[in-house]
Amino acid sequence: MQLESNPAVAGGQAGATRAMLPAAGGPLAASAAPVVRGGAAGTRLPVSRRLSAAVRGARPRQWLKNLLVFAAPLAGASTGRPGGLLHAAAALAAFSCASASVYYVNDVMDVERDRRHPVKCSRPIASGDLPVRDAIVIAAALAALAVGSGFATGTPLLSAVTGGYLVCGRFRRSWRRAWRRRT
């Protein structure tokens, strides 16, 4: 059995070889195409790997901070009022969706820089486990869910606040760069 390099893979990434099997007078490629990290042209990553990458890209560990939305209702003893806990849960879901959307957008915007970074290169978008196109679609869907959750629960103020969070999250990067130039 021979190993042949796959020319479709840029940068000679690991896993870019495929077995060649001799049959009927010549080598034939193995029936299963290799799955290449980074999704080289013409290859598709398995759905389970893309789903796992989508979850990792949303950074669920960061959602713990969103539990702070329960602080005000607990302090004001309003969780016992009709719908109080539902509104707090909707706020938790809205801010979790909004923060994940901001993470996806920032990762898409920084993808080239993240690919060169020794730690950030393992992020799902930078590593190619989650295609940029998919990340943009997920970010848009999460942003729509975040803003729509306030209207769905009859709390348009929640929609306004999550919308403001999305705008601030989008421009945070630009503001930080402008601030650094001043100092």
DADA-V253787 format. One record per residue. N is the residue number from 0. RES is the residue in three letters. PHI is phi in degrees with one decimal (* if undefined). BURIAL is # if it has 16 or more other ideal C-beta (glycine too) atoms within 10 Angstrom, else .. Layout:
n = {N/N}
res = {RES/RES}
phi = {PHI/PHI}
burial = {BURIAL/BURIAL}
//
This chain:
n = {0/1/2/3/4/5/6/7/8/9/10/11/12/13/14/15/16/17/18/19/20/21/22/23/24/25/26/27/28/29/30/31/32/33/34/35/36/37/38/39/40/41/42/43/44/45/46/47/48/49/50/51/52/53/54/55/56/57/58/59/60/61/62/63/64/65/66/67/68/69/70/71/72/73/74/75/76/77/78/79/80/81/82/83/84/85/86/87/88/89/90/91/92/93/94/95/96/97/98/99/100/101/102/103/104/105/106/107/108/109/110/111/112/113/114/115/116/117/118/119/120/121/122/123/124/125/126/127/128/129/130/131/132/133/134/135/136/137/138/139/140/141/142/143/144/145/146/147/148/149/150/151/152/153/154/155/156/157/158/159/160/161/162/163/164/165/166/167/168/169/170/171/172/173/174/175/176/177/178/179/180/181/182}
res = {MET/GLN/LEU/GLU/SER/ASN/PRO/ALA/VAL/ALA/GLY/GLY/GLN/ALA/GLY/ALA/THR/ARG/ALA/MET/LEU/PRO/ALA/ALA/GLY/GLY/PRO/LEU/ALA/ALA/SER/ALA/ALA/PRO/VAL/VAL/ARG/GLY/GLY/ALA/ALA/GLY/THR/ARG/LEU/PRO/VAL/SER/ARG/ARG/LEU/SER/ALA/ALA/VAL/ARG/GLY/ALA/ARG/PRO/ARG/GLN/TRP/LEU/LYS/ASN/LEU/LEU/VAL/PHE/ALA/ALA/PRO/LEU/ALA/GLY/ALA/SER/THR/GLY/ARG/PRO/GLY/GLY/LEU/LEU/HIS/ALA/ALA/ALA/ALA/LEU/ALA/ALA/PHE/SER/CYS/ALA/SER/ALA/SER/VAL/TYR/TYR/VAL/ASN/ASP/VAL/MET/ASP/VAL/GLU/ARG/ASP/ARG/ARG/HIS/PRO/VAL/LYS/CYS/SER/ARG/PRO/ILE/ALA/SER/GLY/ASP/LEU/PRO/VAL/ARG/ASP/ALA/ILE/VAL/ILE/ALA/ALA/ALA/LEU/ALA/ALA/LEU/ALA/VAL/GLY/SER/GLY/PHE/ALA/THR/GLY/THR/PRO/LEU/LEU/SER/ALA/VAL/THR/GLY/GLY/TYR/LEU/VAL/CYS/GLY/ARG/PHE/ARG/ARG/SER/TRP/ARG/ARG/ALA/TRP/ARG/ARG/ARG/THR}
phi = {*/-108.2/-113.5/-123.6/-73.8/-89.0/-70.0/-74.5/-91.9/-80.4/81.7/57.9/-67.0/-61.9/85.1/-97.2/-114.7/-137.5/-78.4/-112.4/-107.3/-75.3/-161.8/49.3/84.1/-171.1/-73.9/-121.6/-68.2/-58.6/-63.7/-93.2/-68.7/-68.1/-93.9/-103.0/-60.4/100.8/56.0/-59.5/-52.4/87.4/-110.8/-121.2/-75.7/-60.4/-59.2/-62.2/-70.9/-69.6/-65.0/-60.7/-66.0/-64.2/-67.1/-62.0/-66.6/-77.3/52.2/-60.7/-61.0/-75.4/-69.2/-57.5/-62.4/-71.7/-64.6/-62.5/-64.4/-83.2/-63.5/-64.5/-62.6/-69.2/-68.0/-89.6/53.8/-99.8/-69.9/-82.2/-72.4/-58.1/81.0/-61.9/-69.4/-63.7/-65.1/-66.3/-65.6/-64.6/-65.2/-60.3/-63.5/-62.9/-71.6/-66.5/-65.2/-64.7/-67.2/-63.2/-61.2/-64.4/-60.4/-61.8/-62.0/-63.6/-66.5/-66.4/-67.8/-103.3/-58.2/-67.9/-66.8/-64.6/-64.7/-89.4/-83.0/-64.3/-103.9/-68.7/-65.0/-89.8/-63.5/-55.5/-75.8/-64.6/-79.9/91.5/-67.7/-124.2/-61.2/-56.7/-58.8/-64.5/-63.3/-67.1/-63.1/-63.0/-60.9/-65.6/-64.8/-66.3/-64.4/-64.5/-63.3/-62.5/-71.7/-70.5/-64.3/-65.5/-69.2/-65.9/-97.9/74.5/-124.7/-62.9/-63.6/-61.5/-63.3/-65.7/-68.0/-68.0/-62.5/-62.5/-61.5/-63.2/-64.7/-62.5/-64.4/-68.8/-95.2/-54.4/-62.5/-65.0/-65.1/-63.2/-64.5/-64.4/-65.4/-63.9/-65.9/-72.4/-92.1}
burial = {./././././#/././#/././././././#/./#/./././././././././././././././#/./#/#/#/#/#/././#/./#/./././#/#/././#/#/./#/#/#/#/./././#/././#/././#/./././#/./././././#/./././././././#/#/./#/#/#/#/#/#/#/#/#/#/#/#/#/#/#/#/#/#/#/./#/#/././#/#/././././#/././#/#/#/#/#/#/#/#/#/././#/#/././#/#/././#/#/./#/#/#/./#/#/././#/./#/././#/#/./#/#/#/./#/#/././#/./././././././././././././.}
//
